Every structure is written in structure tokens, then in C-alpha cells.
């Protein structure tokens, strides 16, 4: 990839926040989101590369730092240093991760998200999402979703594209172990690639009441991304699945106590 990658670790610098963003953080934040999405959608007319996606994602992060958000990225080298593709298995907290992870990961190698199909139909935003070749699932028929992820995921991995999976499909501030399924482990085992666990805390972008993707913005809450070391799946993958959940649980607990 030919775009600039974040240093490892990365901690947002202290940037003065203007009065508009300070008093109306949600309005300032969504104005930036709308602007960036429209700019990116316009570029898709002539094709949209992974490098452009990573660059636009980085622009999103930098512009929202001026809205008061602070990002902390740890151990991204665990992903960047791998010789080939992997499956990234993460908890799911908000829309923030979808906007940030291209900047963090796609600067190193191509990525593809497993995401809900409705995101591929959003006005304007759909042009960017679909250009990034996601694996879309309906979350109505678990069997069909599993088949889509396994088939399309293996195809992406075979082409050198890392796949990002959120096994806990519902966005929640805590890790729900009962809802954290094993699809990421199964995909990695089937494709013969490692797993990179990812713990994230992105509740600065709240979940909305009427529209889940448009909740309150709370810049006083730091945004965290921390990658675990790569894991190779052995046997049925039960121990690896537990290791992933333990890593995420530990990091979330640490961040809450900070």
C-alpha cells in the first residue's frame, strides 16, 4: 500500500477545539462525516482504490480530532508485520470502527469488512462501502450468513485481502460472550490464516435511538484500538476463541478503570 500509516503506538495530539465544536460536538462531528463521505463518494465515479479509502479514513480521524476526539492505537504492528492476510476478530461498539479501521489497517494491506447489508444501501455512503468490496450479510438467516462469510471470506483471503469480522453483531458497550460467535475462528481455520484479535472502545460515537448509526458524540470519551498478537487456530479452535474473548474483556476492563 502507498498511503501513510499511523505510527505504533499512536495517541492523538492535544489540538485546540474551536467554540463551535466545543459547544455543539455532535453537529460539528456529523458535518465532518457528511463532508468526507460526499468527497469520497464523488471520487468513486472514476474508481476507488484501497489507498484512497485508507486516506479518506485517515482524513476522517484527523478532522474529528479538531472536534475534540482523541484516538489511541496500540500494537497495530501485530497486523502490519504479518507476511500475508489474516482474519481480524473484534468486538463491536459503534459506527466509529467502520470509519477508522481503513486508516489503521488498509495502509498496510487490503481489507474487507463483514457488515450488515443495509449499510450497502445508505444514500451516498453506499457508493464508498460497495467500492470497498464488503461481505454483506442480512442477519435474518444465520445459516445463509454463515455460508456467505465462509465462501466470500475464503475468496478474499485467497486474494490476499484480510477480513474483519465482528462476531458480536449487535453494537454494545460491553463484551457479550454469549453473543460472540465463532465465525471468525472458523473462517481463519478453513482458510489456513492467523487471527489478529482487536479490542476496541468507540462509545464516543453513541448509538442513536431512532437511527442507530447517528447517536450522540461524546468527545470526552477516548477512542481505543488495541491489537493482540496473531493466533494460529489449532484443532476445533475453542481455546483460541476463548483467548480472543479474554483479550477483549481484559482491555475493556483496563480502559474503564483508567
C-alpha positions as CSV (number, residue, x, y, z in Angstrom):
1,X,0.0,0.0,0.0
2,X,1.2,3.5,-0.7
3,X,-0.6,5.6,1.9
4,X,0.9,6.9,5.2
5,X,0.4,4.6,8.1
6,X,-0.1,5.7,11.7
7,X,2.9,5.3,14.0
8,X,2.7,2.4,16.5
9,X,1.5,3.4,19.1
10,X,-0.5,6.4,18.1
11,X,-2.0,8.9,20.5
12,X,-3.9,12.0,19.2
13,X,-2.1,15.2,19.9
14,X,-3.6,17.9,22.0
15,X,-5.4,20.0,19.4
16,X,-7.3,23.2,20.4
17,X,-11.0,22.8,19.8
18,X,-12.9,25.7,18.4
19,X,-16.0,27.1,20.1
20,X,-18.5,25.6,17.6
21,X,-17.1,22.0,18.2
22,X,-16.8,22.6,21.9
23,X,-20.4,23.6,22.4
24,X,-22.0,21.5,19.7
25,X,-19.7,18.5,19.3
26,X,-22.3,16.2,17.6
27,X,-23.2,18.8,15.0
28,X,-19.6,19.6,14.3
29,X,-18.7,15.9,14.1
30,X,-21.5,14.9,11.7
31,X,-20.7,17.9,9.5
32,X,-17.3,16.4,9.0
33,X,-18.7,13.0,8.5
34,X,-21.0,14.2,5.8
35,X,-18.3,16.2,4.1
36,X,-15.8,13.3,4.0
37,X,-18.4,10.8,2.8
38,X,-19.5,13.1,0.0
39,X,-15.9,13.7,-1.1
40,X,-15.2,10.0,-1.1
41,X,-18.5,9.2,-3.0
42,X,-17.5,11.7,-5.7
43,X,-14.2,10.0,-6.2
44,X,-15.8,6.6,-6.7
45,X,-17.0,7.9,-10.1
46,X,-13.6,7.1,-11.5
47,X,-12.9,4.1,-9.4
48,X,-12.0,3.9,-5.7
49,X,-8.8,2.2,-4.6
50,X,-7.8,0.8,-1.2
51,X,-5.2,3.6,-0.9
52,X,-7.9,6.2,-1.4
53,X,-10.1,4.5,1.2
54,X,-7.3,4.5,3.8
55,X,-6.5,8.1,3.0
56,X,-10.1,9.2,3.4
57,X,-10.4,7.3,6.7
58,X,-7.3,9.0,8.0
59,X,-8.7,12.3,6.9
60,X,-11.9,11.5,8.9
61,X,-9.8,10.8,12.0
62,X,-7.7,13.9,11.8
63,X,-10.7,16.2,11.1
64,X,-12.6,14.8,14.0
65,X,-9.6,15.3,16.3
66,X,-10.4,19.0,15.7
67,X,-13.9,18.2,17.1
68,X,-12.3,17.1,20.3
69,X,-12.0,13.3,19.7
70,X,-8.8,11.6,20.9
71,X,-7.6,8.3,19.3
72,X,-5.3,5.7,20.8
73,X,-4.0,2.9,18.7
74,X,-1.8,0.2,20.1
75,X,0.1,-2.8,18.7
76,X,-1.0,-2.3,15.1
77,X,2.3,-3.9,14.2
78,X,0.7,-7.2,15.1
79,X,-1.3,-6.8,11.8
80,X,1.2,-4.9,9.8
81,X,4.1,-7.3,10.3
82,X,2.2,-10.4,9.1
83,X,3.5,-11.8,5.8
84,X,0.0,-12.4,4.4
85,X,-3.7,-11.8,5.1
86,X,-5.5,-12.7,8.3
87,X,-8.9,-12.6,10.0
88,X,-9.3,-9.6,12.4
89,X,-11.8,-10.5,15.1
90,X,-13.1,-7.6,17.1
91,X,-15.9,-6.5,19.4
92,X,-18.5,-4.1,18.0
93,X,-19.4,-0.9,19.8
94,X,-20.4,1.8,17.3
95,X,-20.2,3.0,13.7
96,X,-16.8,4.5,14.6
97,X,-14.8,1.3,13.9
98,X,-16.0,1.2,10.3
99,X,-14.8,4.7,9.6
100,X,-11.4,4.3,11.4
101,X,-10.2,0.9,10.6
102,X,-9.3,1.5,6.9
103,X,-6.8,4.2,8.1
104,X,-5.3,1.8,10.6
105,X,-5.3,-1.4,8.5
106,X,-5.7,-0.6,4.8
107,X,-2.5,1.4,4.8
108,X,-0.7,-1.9,5.2
109,X,-2.7,-4.4,3.1
110,X,-6.2,-4.7,1.5
111,X,-9.1,-5.4,3.9
112,X,-12.8,-6.3,3.6
113,X,-15.5,-5.9,6.2
114,X,-18.2,-8.3,7.1
115,X,-21.1,-5.9,7.6
116,X,-24.9,-5.7,7.5
117,X,-26.4,-5.3,4.0
118,X,-28.3,-2.2,5.0
119,X,-25.0,-0.2,5.1
120,X,-24.6,-1.0,1.4
121,X,-27.8,0.8,0.6
122,X,-27.3,4.1,2.5
123,X,-27.7,7.1,0.3
124,X,-24.3,8.4,-0.9
125,X,-22.4,6.3,1.7
126,X,-23.3,3.1,-0.3
127,X,-21.0,4.2,-3.1
128,X,-18.0,4.2,-0.8
129,X,-19.0,1.0,1.0
130,X,-19.7,-1.0,-2.1
131,X,-16.5,0.2,-3.8
132,X,-14.6,-1.4,-0.9
133,X,-15.9,-4.9,-1.8
134,X,-17.5,-5.8,1.6
135,X,-19.1,-9.2,2.6
136,X,-22.7,-8.2,3.2
137,X,-25.0,-10.3,5.4
138,X,-28.7,-9.8,6.1
139,X,-28.7,-11.0,9.8
140,X,-32.1,-12.7,9.1
141,X,-31.0,-16.3,8.3
142,X,-27.9,-17.3,10.3
143,X,-27.2,-20.3,8.0
144,X,-27.2,-18.1,4.9
145,X,-25.0,-15.5,6.6
146,X,-22.5,-18.2,7.7
147,X,-22.3,-19.6,4.2
148,X,-21.7,-16.1,2.7
149,X,-18.9,-15.3,5.2
150,X,-17.2,-18.6,4.7
151,X,-17.4,-18.6,0.9
152,X,-16.7,-15.0,0.3
153,X,-14.2,-14.7,3.2
154,X,-12.1,-17.6,1.8
155,X,-12.2,-16.0,-1.6
156,X,-11.0,-12.6,-0.2
157,X,-8.2,-14.2,1.9
158,X,-7.0,-16.3,-1.1
159,X,-6.6,-12.9,-2.9
160,X,-4.5,-11.5,-0.1
161,X,-7.3,-9.5,1.4
162,X,-7.7,-9.6,5.2
163,X,-11.2,-10.0,6.5
164,X,-12.6,-8.0,9.5
165,X,-15.3,-9.9,11.5
166,X,-17.5,-8.6,14.3
167,X,-18.8,-11.8,15.9
168,X,-20.9,-9.9,18.4
169,X,-23.2,-8.5,15.7
170,X,-25.1,-6.1,18.0
171,X,-23.3,-2.9,19.0
172,X,-22.9,-3.0,22.8
173,X,-20.6,-1.2,25.2
174,X,-19.7,-4.4,26.9
175,X,-18.5,-7.8,25.7
176,X,-21.4,-10.2,25.5
177,X,-19.7,-13.6,25.5
178,X,-23.0,-15.5,24.8
179,X,-23.4,-13.5,21.5
180,X,-19.8,-13.6,20.5
181,X,-19.9,-16.4,17.9
182,X,-17.1,-18.4,16.5
183,X,-17.4,-17.5,12.8
184,X,-14.0,-15.6,12.8
185,X,-12.2,-18.6,14.2
186,X,-13.9,-21.0,11.7
187,X,-13.1,-18.8,8.8
188,X,-9.4,-18.5,9.8
189,X,-9.1,-22.3,10.3
190,X,-10.8,-23.1,7.0
191,X,-8.6,-20.6,5.1
192,X,-5.4,-21.5,7.0
193,X,-4.6,-18.0,8.1
194,X,-3.9,-16.4,11.5
195,X,-6.3,-14.4,13.6
196,X,-5.5,-11.0,15.0
197,X,-7.7,-10.1,18.0
198,X,-8.8,-6.5,18.2
199,X,-10.3,-4.9,21.3
200,X,-11.9,-1.5,20.7
201,X,-13.7,1.1,22.7
202,X,-15.6,3.5,20.4
203,X,-18.5,4.6,22.5
204,X,-17.6,8.3,21.9
205,X,-19.8,7.8,18.9
206,X,-23.1,6.8,20.6
207,X,-25.8,4.5,19.3
208,X,-28.9,6.5,18.3
209,X,-32.4,5.9,19.5
210,X,-34.3,6.4,16.1
211,X,-31.3,5.8,13.9
212,X,-28.6,3.6,15.5
213,X,-25.8,5.0,13.3
214,X,-26.4,8.6,14.3
215,X,-26.1,8.8,18.1
216,X,-24.7,11.5,20.4
217,X,-21.0,12.3,20.1
218,X,-19.1,12.4,23.4
219,X,-15.5,13.7,22.7
220,X,-14.6,13.4,26.4
221,X,-14.6,9.6,25.9
222,X,-11.2,8.4,24.4
223,X,-11.4,6.1,21.4
224,X,-9.2,3.0,21.8
225,X,-8.0,0.3,19.4
226,X,-5.6,-2.4,20.7
227,X,-4.5,-5.4,18.6
228,X,-3.5,-8.7,20.2
229,X,-0.7,-10.8,18.8
230,X,-1.6,-13.2,16.0
231,X,-3.1,-16.5,16.9
232,X,-2.9,-19.7,14.8
233,X,-6.0,-21.9,15.1
234,X,-5.3,-25.4,16.3
235,X,-7.9,-28.2,16.5
236,X,-11.5,-27.1,16.8
237,X,-10.5,-23.6,17.8
238,X,-12.3,-23.5,21.1
239,X,-9.2,-22.4,23.1
240,X,-8.4,-19.7,20.5
241,X,-12.0,-18.4,20.7
242,X,-11.7,-18.1,24.5
243,X,-8.3,-16.4,24.2
244,X,-9.8,-13.8,21.9
245,X,-12.7,-13.1,24.3
246,X,-10.3,-12.9,27.3
247,X,-8.1,-10.4,25.5
248,X,-11.0,-8.1,24.6
249,X,-12.5,-8.4,28.1
250,X,-9.2,-7.6,29.7
251,X,-8.6,-4.5,27.5
252,X,-12.2,-3.2,28.1
253,X,-11.8,-3.6,31.8
254,X,-8.5,-1.8,31.7
255,X,-9.8,1.2,29.8
256,X,-12.9,1.5,32.1
257,X,-10.6,1.7,35.1
258,X,-8.3,4.4,33.5
